Amino acid sequence: MTDAIADAPREKLIRSHQRWRWIFLLLAVLLPAALHAIFERQARRLDALADHGKTVRATVTDAATYVGYRYEVDGAAYSLSVSRDEAPFNVGQELIVSYLPEAPAFTRPTSDPSVPRGEAARNRSFARKVVGGAVIFFAINAALSELKLRRLRKRTGGRPDETDAFLVSPVWAGRFVGLLLVAILIGTNFYDDVGEVQRKAFGATPFGLPVRVAVSTAEVVLFAPYFWVFEHVMRIAYQALRDGASLSRSGLASYIWRVNELHPELRRSRAIAIAGLVYFAVLAAGWISFAGHRGV
């Protein structure tokens, strides 16, 4: 009976590592595939621009910190802001820009097809590094989970040490989740339809910056508290795994709500996790209100 009780925590850890092994293996495939799709979509548009892009005359509308230009295709107006190195022109001057016929908002301030072709090559080179890094990171963690499983299964009994529980601390796990979400958040800003919404909401060059740069900077600043919030969410998630609780969205939410009764030492982490949810709701409500006011 005593051996059975002592083995119970070890069995929970075995089940936990079994789950995380498959999670890491799935992430090693799915996340790199998603990142590749995002980068490749942009590179293919650049290839298409080099292959069959059309040219049109554009007029420089802003030349402060960045150069903003405006052009029309079939009666519809489009605009973009670029660095002065890409378009060294002054307000009122005209330049020839290339645009993609199937997506006229996609443009580059050049008529030379080698420019977008070179940008596509650089994007693919950068994408290979990012995708490769993601594959290696999750594959290593899957391998470590397997090693932990084998070691735990060889044990003859006894309560496992706390260091056997997880591969990384909740602090680093929270930071990784935060970095991953920031990367996805910023990555969506490079979709043309998202950029169009941003220009309607904030203008082409808010604070003298290209709208994508300004919005990305604001997102990073507003998201910064979540690096702290996710640390505490991961503390609770780790404890949920130790207790054998469900980590589904509803299961984790229910566990967070009652964790202070089960583990009083996590009372502060629970408060921070709930505050993070309230903060998100405030940001979402603020954006909905602002977008409605701007007619976006």
Secondary structure, 3 states (H helix, E strand, C coil): CHHHHHHHHHHHHHHHHHHHHHHHHHHHHHHHHHHHHHHHHHHHHHHHHHHHCEEEEEEEEEECCCEEEEEEECCEEEEEEECCCCCCCCCCCEEEEEEECCEEEEEECCCCCHHHHHHHHHHHHHHHHHHHHHHHHHHHHHHHHHHHHHHHHHCCCCCCCHHHCCCCCHHHHHHHHHHHHHHHHHHHCCCHHHHHHHHHHHCCCHHHCCHHHHHHHHHHHHHCHHHHHHHHHHHHHHHHHHCCCCCCHHHHHHHHHHHHHHCHHHHHHHHHHHHHHHHHHHHHHHHHHHHHHHCC
